[in-house]
Amino acid sequence: MKKKIIIIGGVAAGMSAAAKAKRLNPELEITVYEKTDIVSWGACGLPYYVGDFYEDPHMMIAREPKQFAKDGIVVKSLHEVVDVDIEKKQITVLNIKENIKFNDFYDELIIATGASAINPPIKNIDAKNIFHLKSFQDGVELKQELIKPENKDVVIVGAGYIGLEAAEAAKHLNKNVRIIQRGSRVVAGSFDEEITDIMQEELNSTENLALHLNENVLEFEIDDNGKVCRVKTDKGNYKTDLVIIAIGVKPNTDFLINKGFYMLRNGALIIDGKGRTNVKDVYAAGDCASVYHKVRKDNVYIPLATTSNKIGRVVGEHLAGVEIEFKGTLGSAAIKVMNLEAGRTGISEKEAIELNIPYKTVFIEDANQTSYYPGQEDLYAKLIFHKENRKILGGQLIGKKGAVLRVDVLAAAIDKEMTVDELGMLDLCYAPPFALTWDTLNTLGNVAKSKLNK
């Protein structure tokens, strides 16, 4: 008898698991239930579609359902799983199009339901022309309004990754942009002050862009047509034609509450290195699940496409009988802030303090390449390292060119538990168009070494 696998959710993690499992073991019976009509697509491309950097939203789709069908994977779109009975190994499915419920049974289950944008409790939050930027449909609907010439003034609530990417999208369409952030810094959860200061300086120097920090939105005022027209905060009242809410996401796991699953406080399912939940024969992957952090030594919630695909692949291999384990994440991430690029990996200084790790930091201003070859730009770098064993704990870089790919090197260094001494002498590429003789990362390691040796 064939083993029957059901996957709830057909985006990155779910389809990665399905494809890998089927390739390794064609005898598996795999059914995917997806509540939307789009599967196997990359949400990271949304801001750039919205900003009209490209025109066809289907470019975000990796594979169509008919392609999976050719491989023997059954994909049922517009089917939402609304309940799970772990004792009976049974799910309840709502056929959205026909409004009919039915049951299905599994031998093994993968939960890959992703996450949804958080909707803050602000008065008139349901007014017209207030958007999120999380789902495929979000992107399509937002772009339809954003490209209209009459929608000139845009307010973005939230200054995290999505908020800043949405700001660039709106600026690319020549809109007047106002970013309102409740906290004191942009992307505060990922980057330390030295880096966010540079981001904020860049945003503040951008024409027709206003950055409001330490400001709380109280109400969305609406016109006679029910459309948002002004944003009221605790510090001001601003005209707007369109609002984008980008204050974070929440795992789509409400239907699993009180079902016996171990979860983080925000509802993310806790999994091990093989993607297994605490419930027998039930796996989870993607934005609905936690991930083990190699430096923090704990399960955390970091919803990243890279991690989703990797854990999905691990689950797929494991279901096909291959013993493999995901060793953990470093939370490596990158963002473009107008003319700047920034990346981070490992832990921040704030996290080191929270974890009571004995640490030190260095922050340097350097250059991405030699001065005599055209194109030299400033490059700023921060390193967090253990003051006793000298191992690298985290790093952040920002600049106009060459910052993000250097963060990849730091990620590899942390993964292999390198010390600052080793980083200082690491053999890195040099040529005048690409780096200095002593690359910024070498200099970062050597400055850290000197600080420890004092």
TIVEXLO-442549 format. One record per residue (C-alpha): x, y, z. Coordinates in steps of 0.001 Angstrom, whole numbers. Each point is the difference from the previous one (the first is absolute). Layout:
# residues N
<x = X&y = Y&z = Z>;
...
END
This chain:
# residues 454
<x = 0&y = 0&z = 0>;
<x = 1359&y = 3416&z = -956>;
<x = 841&y = 2441&z = 2765>;
<x = -2363&y = 2975&z = -159>;
<x = 1432&y = 3432&z = 705>;
<x = -2127&y = 3120&z = 342>;
<x = 1559&y = 3457&z = -146>;
<x = -1934&y = 3003&z = 1297>;
<x = 1248&y = 3047&z = -1891>;
<x = 1437&y = 187&z = -3488>;
<x = 2508&y = 2831&z = 24>;
<x = 3772&y = -241&z = 624>;
<x = 431&y = -2583&z = 2746>;
<x = -2943&y = -2224&z = -911>;
<x = 810&y = -304&z = -3688>;
<x = 3715&y = -400&z = 695>;
<x = -843&y = -2977&z = 2240>;
<x = -2419&y = -1457&z = -2543>;
<x = 2383&y = 251&z = -2936>;
<x = 2983&y = -1442&z = 1874>;
<x = -1940&y = -2883&z = 1558>;
<x = -1553&y = -1003&z = -3321>;
<x = 3319&y = 128&z = -1852>;
<x = 1652&y = -2260&z = 2553>;
<x = -2942&y = -2374&z = 380>;
<x = -2460&y = 29&z = -2937>;
<x = -2205&y = -2526&z = 1829>;
<x = -1096&y = 2583&z = 2582>;
<x = -3589&y = 1220&z = -285>;
<x = 152&y = 3774&z = 537>;
<x = -2922&y = 2427&z = 170>;
<x = 428&y = 3732&z = 575>;
<x = -2859&y = 2171&z = 1270>;
<x = 433&y = 3732&z = -643>;
<x = -2652&y = 2540&z = 985>;
<x = 938&y = 2509&z = -2724>;
<x = 128&y = -528&z = -3757>;
<x = 3774&y = 529&z = -207>;
<x = 2666&y = -2561&z = 940>;
<x = 3788&y = -141&z = -12>;
<x = 759&y = 3701&z = -124>;
<x = 2525&y = 2348&z = 1599>;
<x = -1407&y = 2775&z = 2201>;
<x = 3371&y = 1764&z = 134>;
<x = -677&y = 1323&z = -3491>;
<x = -3215&y = 1786&z = 1033>;
<x = 1407&y = 3478&z = 769>;
<x = 1827&y = 79&z = -3323>;
<x = -3094&y = -1028&z = -1927>;
<x = -2016&y = 2652&z = 1835>;
<x = 2674&y = 2591&z = -807>;
<x = -197&y = -949&z = -3688>;
<x = 3570&y = -1240&z = -216>;
<x = -1618&y = -2761&z = -2089>;
<x = -3506&y = -324&z = -1416>;
<x = -1122&y = -3632&z = 94>;
<x = -854&y = -1296&z = 3515>;
<x = 204&y = -3582&z = -1279>;
<x = 3776&y = 399&z = -136>;
<x = -126&y = -650&z = 3762>;
<x = -1502&y = -3449&z = -601>;
<x = 2578&y = -2786&z = -122>;
<x = -2283&y = -2822&z = -1187>;
<x = -3656&y = -267&z = -999>;
<x = -2343&y = -2715&z = 1441>;
<x = -36&y = -1816&z = -3354>;
<x = 3776&y = -413&z = 230>;
<x = -359&y = -1660&z = 3403>;
<x = -2811&y = -2160&z = -1390>;
<x = 2384&y = -1368&z = -2626>;
<x = 2207&y = -1181&z = 2858>;
<x = -2932&y = -1712&z = 1695>;
<x = -572&y = 2655&z = 2686>;
<x = -3675&y = 912&z = 466>;
<x = -463&y = 3720&z = 663>;
<x = -3435&y = 1138&z = 1137>;
<x = -188&y = 3801&z = -140>;
<x = -2744&y = 1989&z = 1748>;
<x = -180&y = -2719&z = 2651>;
<x = 520&y = 1117&z = 3604>;
<x = 771&y = -2468&z = 2769>;
<x = -2079&y = 1175&z = 2958>;
<x = 566&y = -2790&z = 2521>;
<x = 2404&y = -2803&z = 871>;
<x = -754&y = -3100&z = 2085>;
<x = 3378&y = -1404&z = 1005>;
<x = -1513&y = -3125&z = 1563>;
<x = -1872&y = -1044&z = -3136>;
<x = 2676&y = 1443&z = -2319>;
<x = -2782&y = 1895&z = -1674>;
<x = -349&y = 3513&z = -1398>;
<x = -3142&y = 1988&z = -792>;
<x = 158&y = 1927&z = -3256>;
<x = -2170&y = 2843&z = -1257>;
<x = -426&y = 145&z = -3763>;
<x = -150&y = 3800&z = -183>;
<x = -1422&y = 184&z = -3500>;
<x = -2910&y = -2372&z = 707>;
<x = -280&y = 729&z = 3748>;
<x = 59&y = -3714&z = 811>;
<x = 1890&y = -1699&z = 2830>;
<x = 1468&y = -3489&z = -144>;
<x = 2517&y = -2169&z = 1863>;
<x = 3255&y = -1529&z = -1156>;
<x = 2457&y = -2314&z = 1712>;
<x = 3793&y = -96&z = 108>;
<x = 2843&y = -2240&z = 1036>;
<x = 2274&y = 3015&z = 390>;
<x = -926&y = 3670&z = 29>;
<x = 2014&y = 3125&z = -850>;
<x = -1259&y = 3350&z = 1278>;
<x = 1293&y = 2797&z = -2211>;
<x = -2724&y = 2584&z = 444>;
<x = 2313&y = 3023&z = 40>;
<x = -848&y = 3271&z = 1726>;
<x = -2375&y = 2921&z = -390>;
<x = 541&y = 3730&z = 334>;
<x = -874&y = 1404&z = 3421>;
<x = -2957&y = 2385&z = -6>;
<x = 398&y = 2590&z = 2789>;
<x = -3035&y = 1136&z = 2049>;
<x = -211&y = 3445&z = -1602>;
<x = -3306&y = 1784&z = -578>;
<x = -1276&y = -432&z = -3599>;
<x = 2649&y = -2622&z = -801>;
<x = -2437&y = -1524&z = -2524>;
<x = -353&y = 3173&z = -2050>;
<x = 554&y = -66&z = -3751>;
<x = 3556&y = 426&z = -1300>;
<x = 1635&y = -1502&z = 3092>;
<x = 2210&y = -2919&z = -1028>;
<x = 2356&y = -2661&z = 1289>;
<x = 2843&y = -1508&z = -1983>;
<x = 152&y = -3700&z = 806>;
<x = -2131&y = -2075&z = -2381>;
<x = 124&y = -211&z = -3772>;
<x = -3396&y = 1695&z = -191>;
<x = 1236&y = 2760&z = 2343>;
<x = 2653&y = 864&z = -2551>;
<x = -2364&y = -31&z = -2969>;
<x = -2590&y = 2206&z = 1722>;
<x = 2556&y = 2436&z = 1438>;
<x = 1716&y = 518&z = -3337>;
<x = -3312&y = 709&z = -1719>;
<x = -523&y = 2931&z = 2346>;
<x = 3601&y = 1130&z = 388>;
<x = 536&y = 539&z = -3719>;
<x = -3015&y = 2329&z = -242>;
<x = 1212&y = 3603&z = -479>;
<x = -2642&y = 1339&z = 2405>;
<x = 1438&y = -2074&z = 2862>;
<x = 3002&y = 2215&z = 621>;
<x = 417&y = 38&z = 3788>;
<x = 849&y = -3313&z = 1674>;
<x = 283&y = -743&z = 3712>;
<x = 1822&y = -3132&z = 1134>;
<x = -605&y = -1206&z = 3553>;
<x = 3056&y = -1925&z = 1158>;
<x = 3700&y = 285&z = -803>;
<x = 1118&y = -3619&z = -70>;
<x = 1161&y = -1896&z = -3072>;
<x = -3363&y = 131&z = -1795>;
<x = -637&y = 3625&z = 945>;
<x = 3315&y = 1201&z = -1400>;
<x = -349&y = -2132&z = -3136>;
<x = -3501&y = 1404&z = -491>;
<x = 1440&y = 3499&z = 353>;
<x = 2480&y = -675&z = -2793>;
<x = -2824&y = -1381&z = -2149>;
<x = -2078&y = 3140&z = 522>;
<x = 2987&y = 2259&z = -676>;
<x = 692&y = -1895&z = -3233>;
<x = -3497&y = 1067&z = -1057>;
<x = 763&y = 3637&z = 953>;
<x = -2334&y = 98&z = 2974>;
<x = 276&y = 2220&z = 3065>;
<x = 792&y = -2436&z = 2795>;
<x = -448&y = 297&z = 3745>;
<x = 1240&y = -2817&z = 2256>;
<x = -1423&y = -112&z = 3520>;
<x = 1835&y = -2217&z = 2476>;
<x = -1143&y = -551&z = 3571>;
<x = 3529&y = -732&z = 1214>;
<x = 3135&y = 2111&z = 18>;
<x = 1827&y = -1741&z = -2863>;
<x = -575&y = -1712&z = -3333>;
<x = 501&y = -3774&z = -295>;
<x = 793&y = 64&z = 3707>;
<x = -376&y = -3731&z = 552>;
<x = 2797&y = -894&z = -2415>;
<x = 2548&y = 2826&z = -97>;
<x = 1822&y = 1924&z = 2693>;
<x = -6&y = 3784&z = 365>;
<x = 3220&y = 638&z = -1917>;
<x = -1581&y = -1527&z = -3090>;
<x = -3542&y = 1338&z = 424>;
<x = 1391&y = 3507&z = 492>;
<x = 1434&y = -203&z = -3514>;
<x = -3291&y = -1384&z = -1359>;
<x = -1941&y = 2815&z = 1610>;
<x = 2383&y = 2616&z = -1352>;
<x = -539&y = -1441&z = -3480>;
<x = -3781&y = 71&z = 394>;
<x = 3&y = 3530&z = 1385>;
<x = 2068&y = 1230&z = -2944>;
<x = -2370&y = -1540&z = -2567>;
<x = -2125&y = 2557&z = -1802>;
<x = -3741&y = -85&z = 764>;
<x = 443&y = -2615&z = 2713>;
<x = -759&y = 724&z = 3657>;
<x = 1063&y = -2362&z = 2783>;
<x = -1929&y = 276&z = 3276>;
<x = 1463&y = -1896&z = 2963>;
<x = -1511&y = -435&z = 3470>;
<x = -3428&y = 759&z = -1428>;
<x = -3164&y = -2023&z = 489>;
<x = -2909&y = -172&z = -2478>;
<x = -3339&y = 570&z = 1747>;
<x = -2566&y = 173&z = -2784>;
<x = -559&y = -127&z = -3745>;
<x = -2382&y = 2760&z = -1045>;
<x = -2300&y = -834&z = -2908>;
<x = -1863&y = 2037&z = -2602>;
<x = -3646&y = -306&z = -1080>;
<x = 886&y = -2972&z = -2214>;
<x = 1525&y = -1978&z = 2850>;
<x = 3530&y = 554&z = -1288>;
<x = 2909&y = 930&z = 2238>;
<x = 876&y = 3671&z = -373>;
<x = 2060&y = 898&z = 3076>;
<x = 2094&y = -1772&z = 2630>;
<x = -278&y = 1252&z = 3556>;
<x = 2871&y = -719&z = 2418>;
<x = 966&y = 1106&z = 3495>;
<x = 2180&y = 2679&z = -1616>;
<x = -1803&y = 1156&z = -3129>;
<x = -2612&y = -374&z = -2703>;
<x = 1101&y = -839&z = -3545>;
<x = -1749&y = -21&z = -3355>;
<x = 218&y = -3282&z = -1888>;
<x = -1456&y = -1752&z = -3028>;
<x = 1125&y = -3479&z = 965>;
<x = 1321&y = -1839&z = 3079>;
<x = 2229&y = -3062&z = 220>;
<x = 27&y = -1902&z = 3307>;
<x = 3313&y = -1761&z = 631>;
<x = 380&y = -652&z = 3723>;
<x = 825&y = -3701&z = -121>;
<x = -1497&y = -3445&z = -537>;
<x = -1640&y = -2726&z = 2081>;
<x = 195&y = -3783&z = -657>;
<x = -3176&y = -1514&z = -1476>;
<x = -484&y = -2560&z = 2758>;
<x = -3204&y = 1093&z = 1749>;
<x = -1789&y = -3152&z = -1218>;
<x = 2576&y = -2066&z = 1919>;
<x = -420&y = 1673&z = 3392>;
<x = -860&y = -2489&z = 2766>;
<x = 790&y = -2917&z = -2307>;
<x = 3073&y = -1080&z = 1965>;
<x = 2709&y = 1777&z = -1990>;
<x = 2948&y = 1711&z = 1661>;
<x = 181&y = 3633&z = -1146>;
<x = 1934&y = 3181&z = 601>;
<x = -1918&y = 2871&z = 1603>;
<x = -961&y = 1396&z = -3404>;
<x = -1457&y = -3330&z = -1148>;
<x = 2963&y = -1288&z = -2029>;
<x = 234&y = -3796&z = 110>;
<x = 3137&y = -1286&z = 1703>;
<x = 1885&y = -2513&z = -2138>;
<x = 3231&y = -1954&z = 172>;
<x = 2773&y = -211&z = -2577>;
<x = -2040&y = -2401&z = -2121>;
<x = -3040&y = 2257&z = -2>;
<x = -1911&y = -2209&z = 2428>;
<x = -2501&y = 1527&z = 2428>;
<x = -605&y = -1628&z = 3385>;
<x = -3027&y = -1791&z = -1527>;
<x = 824&y = -3350&z = -1593>;
<x = 75&y = -20&z = -3811>;
<x = -613&y = 3750&z = -231>;
<x = 2652&y = 2333&z = -1438>;
<x = 99&y = 3765&z = -481>;
<x = 2078&y = 2393&z = -2064>;
<x = 8&y = 3597&z = -1169>;
<x = -1458&y = 3147&z = 1516>;
<x = -2365&y = -1975&z = 2247>;
<x = 2896&y = -1678&z = 1807>;
<x = 2935&y = 816&z = 2227>;
<x = 3611&y = -616&z = -941>;
<x = 3058&y = -852&z = 2085>;
<x = 2547&y = 2810&z = 234>;
<x = 3618&y = -1142&z = 44>;
<x = 1341&y = 2889&z = 2064>;
<x = -2966&y = 541&z = 2299>;
<x = -269&y = -3787&z = 574>;
<x = -3766&y = 285&z = 85>;
<x = -3139&y = -228&z = -2132>;
<x = -900&y = 3392&z = -1451>;
<x = -2419&y = 1477&z = -2500>;
<x = 1783&y = 1349&z = -3069>;
<x = -2296&y = -203&z = -3057>;
<x = 2435&y = -71&z = -2921>;
<x = -464&y = -1544&z = -3451>;
<x = 3453&y = -1570&z = 89>;
<x = -703&y = -1887&z = 3221>;
<x = -3493&y = -996&z = -1140>;
<x = 1340&y = -1645&z = -3136>;
<x = 2809&y = -1763&z = 1841>;
<x = -2166&y = -1476&z = 2740>;
<x = -2626&y = -933&z = -2593>;
<x = 2664&y = -1883&z = -1913>;
<x = 1219&y = -1737&z = 3174>;
<x = -3553&y = -1111&z = 820>;
<x = -445&y = -1291&z = -3549>;
<x = 3203&y = -2021&z = 173>;
<x = -884&y = -1377&z = 3419>;
<x = -3446&y = -1107&z = -1210>;
<x = 1682&y = -1817&z = -2875>;
<x = 2195&y = -1924&z = 2437>;
<x = 3179&y = 2109&z = -166>;
<x = 1525&y = 790&z = 3388>;
<x = 869&y = 3689&z = -104>;
<x = -194&y = 2806&z = 2518>;
<x = -151&y = 3791&z = -172>;
<x = 2681&y = 1222&z = 2379>;
<x = -1441&y = 3467&z = 503>;
<x = -137&y = 3563&z = -1215>;
<x = 2069&y = 3131&z = 549>;
<x = -2813&y = 2312&z = -1007>;
<x = 2021&y = 1293&z = -2939>;
<x = -1999&y = 2698&z = -1776>;
<x = 445&y = 2944&z = -2331>;
<x = -1902&y = 3142&z = -895>;
<x = 288&y = 2835&z = -2486>;
<x = -627&y = 3449&z = 1492>;
<x = -239&y = 2430&z = -2912>;
<x = 3609&y = 288&z = -1238>;
<x = 1428&y = -2189&z = 2768>;
<x = 205&y = -3741&z = 499>;
<x = 302&y = -1587&z = 3422>;
<x = 361&y = -3524&z = 1334>;
<x = 225&y = -1740&z = 3343>;
<x = 730&y = -3458&z = 1373>;
<x = 341&y = -1695&z = 3375>;
<x = -1088&y = 2035&z = 3008>;
<x = -97&y = 3741&z = 582>;
<x = 1566&y = 1801&z = 2939>;
<x = -3456&y = 334&z = 1551>;
<x = -461&y = -3766&z = -189>;
<x = 3429&y = -610&z = 1544>;
<x = -1054&y = 2146&z = 2950>;
<x = -3331&y = -1824&z = 348>;
<x = 1767&y = -3370&z = -88>;
<x = 2609&y = 1063&z = 2593>;
<x = 2830&y = -912&z = -2375>;
<x = 3392&y = 1543&z = 852>;
<x = 587&y = 1945&z = -3188>;
<x = 1790&y = 2899&z = -1618>;
<x = -665&y = 1934&z = -3196>;
<x = 1888&y = 2033&z = -2569>;
<x = -1433&y = 2380&z = -2565>;
<x = 2087&y = 1284&z = -2884>;
<x = -328&y = 2339&z = -2958>;
<x = 1791&y = -1364&z = -3047>;
<x = -327&y = -115&z = -3795>;
<x = -1286&y = -2654&z = -2377>;
<x = 2960&y = 280&z = -2420>;
<x = 3116&y = 1998&z = -896>;
<x = -266&y = 3762&z = -504>;
<x = 1767&y = 99&z = -3363>;
<x = -2534&y = -2260&z = -1719>;
<x = -3337&y = 1778&z = -681>;
<x = -2857&y = -899&z = 2322>;
<x = 1419&y = 91&z = 3508>;
<x = -2701&y = 320&z = 2664>;
<x = -20&y = 113&z = 3782>;
<x = -560&y = -3309&z = 1745>;
<x = -957&y = -264&z = 3675>;
<x = 341&y = -3219&z = 1968>;
<x = -728&y = -1221&z = 3510>;
<x = 1197&y = -3218&z = 1597>;
<x = -1299&y = -1621&z = 3191>;
<x = 2363&y = -2577&z = 1499>;
<x = 556&y = -2025&z = 3172>;
<x = 2546&y = 1690&z = 2234>;
<x = 1197&y = -3281&z = 1524>;
<x = 166&y = -2583&z = -2798>;
<x = 331&y = 2713&z = -2719>;
<x = -2629&y = -1650&z = -2238>;
<x = -2083&y = 2150&z = -2351>;
<x = -3607&y = 314&z = 1178>;
<x = -1508&y = 2391&z = -2520>;
<x = 669&y = 2637&z = -2594>;
<x = -1677&y = 2812&z = -1922>;
<x = 1101&y = 1991&z = -3051>;
<x = -1472&y = 2943&z = -1887>;
<x = 1088&y = 2017&z = -3019>;
<x = -849&y = 852&z = -3578>;
<x = 1881&y = -2933&z = -1462>;
<x = 1552&y = -3223&z = 1271>;
<x = -1630&y = -256&z = 3419>;
<x = -2422&y = -2916&z = -293>;
<x = 2268&y = -2582&z = -1619>;
<x = 2599&y = 616&z = 2703>;
<x = -2660&y = -938&z = 2551>;
<x = -148&y = -3400&z = -1698>;
<x = 3665&y = -461&z = 893>;
<x = -742&y = 892&z = 3614>;
<x = -2833&y = -2536&z = 45>;
<x = 2399&y = -2718&z = -1129>;
<x = 2528&y = 1140&z = 2602>;
<x = -2564&y = -206&z = 2809>;
<x = -1257&y = -3357&z = -1246>;
<x = 3531&y = -1410&z = 205>;
<x = 605&y = 1638&z = 3397>;
<x = 2884&y = 2147&z = -1230>;
<x = 1776&y = 2419&z = 2298>;
<x = 756&y = 3650&z = -673>;
<x = 3644&y = -998&z = -442>;
<x = -931&y = -2360&z = -2834>;
<x = -2252&y = 2617&z = -1594>;
<x = 2869&y = 2485&z = 4>;
<x = 2151&y = -2351&z = -2069>;
<x = -2744&y = -1590&z = -2110>;
<x = 1019&y = -391&z = -3641>;
<x = -2405&y = 2254&z = -1899>;
<x = -18&y = 1198&z = -3604>;
<x = 1772&y = 3205&z = -928>;
<x = 15&y = 2088&z = -3156>;
<x = -330&y = 3824&z = -177>;
<x = -3628&y = -35&z = -1283>;
<x = -1200&y = -2267&z = 2818>;
<x = 1856&y = 534&z = 3266>;
<x = 2933&y = 1484&z = 1853>;
<x = 3159&y = -2061&z = 501>;
<x = -1205&y = -594&z = 3527>;
<x = -3702&y = -604&z = -531>;
<x = -2484&y = 1630&z = 2388>;
<x = -571&y = -3386&z = 1641>;
<x = 3720&y = -505&z = 569>;
<x = 201&y = 3459&z = 1545>;
<x = -3043&y = -710&z = 2136>;
<x = 1653&y = -3145&z = 1377>;
<x = 3316&y = 1709&z = 627>;
<x = -1585&y = 2953&z = 1817>;
<x = -1940&y = -2463&z = 2155>;
<x = 3206&y = -1930&z = 704>;
<x = 1769&y = 3177&z = 1105>;
<x = -2883&y = 892&z = 2280>;
<x = 170&y = -3397&z = 1689>;
<x = 3774&y = 164&z = 395>;
<x = 22&y = 3355&z = 1807>;
END
